[in-house]
Amino acid sequence: MEERKRSLPELFESSNGRRVKTVEDWRSFRRPEIIELYREYVYGREPVGRPDSLRFHVVMERLVMQGTVVHKQIDIKFTGLGGEGLIRLQLYIPVTESRVPAFIYAAIKGQRVSEVEVEECSAYWPVKDIVSRGYAAVSYHVEDLDPDFYDEGYQNGVHGVFDSPDHSRSPDAWGAMSAWAWGSSRVMDYLETDSRIDSERVAIVGYSRSGKACLWAGALDERFALVVSNDSGCSGAAISRGKTGERLLNINRGNLHWFNDNYKKFNEREDELPIDQHLLLSLIAPRHLYVASASEDNWADPESEFLGLLLAQPVYTLYGFSALDTDQMPPMNSPVCSERVGYHLREGKHDITRYDWKCFMDFADRTL
Ligand code: GCU
């Protein structure tokens, strides 16, 4: 582990050799530099922020669960030179006098989040568990932002809406991950307008591919109070240098559309990247961060995910928050947490389960 650590880019040293000594240093030069490195070498540059054309349409609103929960569907619409885009948002909000905190889930291929009945309580999206604990359960599907396949040359989804009409692309043009992350910020734009939601206490949760995208969303958009990455693995929470299981070559060959073209230049050359994933996680500090792994998820590599979290912690301590009281991987099904950071290793395979969700909510109850 010590040798692995030594091979990594320094958290507190910028490319011109300047060292971070204070929170002000971190915020004024190192944090912005890391964001730019991720834009340049990994995710690409998003060409727009919040579009002026952004509109919210209430499609449906009804009471469910004997009147204890409001179920709403909101269409988030926006237009660009290439036409109109749409995010279909589902919200289940406990009815209370006060605003409630929320969990947003970024669903992926094979996961249905629209027209889910509260009682269904699927393992990956346990709406009933979430509302019963007093949180709003908010979901969107990442494929509303960009369908998860390669062969369309970035002509659909938000790329089709906002990119240049001739579809020319630079090596740092935004890929699918960046589009998915952009979408969660638009979801946050809506939540800020909903009088039932406490927008200061919103968590974003992603699993596997959307776990990677959520980390980027949380890095860029400081309105997310808690960022949760579940089994995000390669190019998510896991340190790339010395990683086992999936490597850059695998992820870039298997998913040509996820990252920008510059990232592909580092296949089998992880050591030459100016970043590694502790730097991505560090961008979430001092906000709350939770990383989850699964014991049989060798492709994601739990040890490297845990290491990513450990090595991001110096930014939390710079801010005066405690670090985890161990640097050893905790036993299975035994979550560990500090004031702002949490981790668990669930027993079992690559998945997101009710147990994972229970741990995320326990962490949010304790710290958010
Ligand atoms: C593939 C991919 C992983 C990804 C996973 C998923 O296994 O290699 O990087 O996390 O799909 O999203 O389910």
Boltz pocket constraint, residues with backbone or C-beta under 6 A from the ligand:
constraints:
  - pocket:
      binder: B
      contacts: [[A, 207], [A, 208], [A, 209], [A, 210], [A, 231], [A, 232], [A, 233], [A, 234], [A, 246], [A, 250], [A, 251], [A, 254], [A, 299]]
      max_distance: 6.0
